[in-house]
Amino acid sequence: MNLDEQIDIFKAIGHPVRFRVLQSLSDSEKSVGEIEEDTKVSQPGLSQHLRSCAKRNW
């Protein structure tokens, strides 16, 4: 992994919502509804952050 890729990862997990999403998923797979409940983020907002994670193949 090169430096630019590492920086991209830190930028992504540096966002509080994405960090909470990753925390929520750290123990098991969950539905969007379960992640929404865990993170207290609206479904549209959560979709944006999940899309950002998907672009990074997470």
Beta strands, then each sheet from edge to edge (+ up, - down):
end
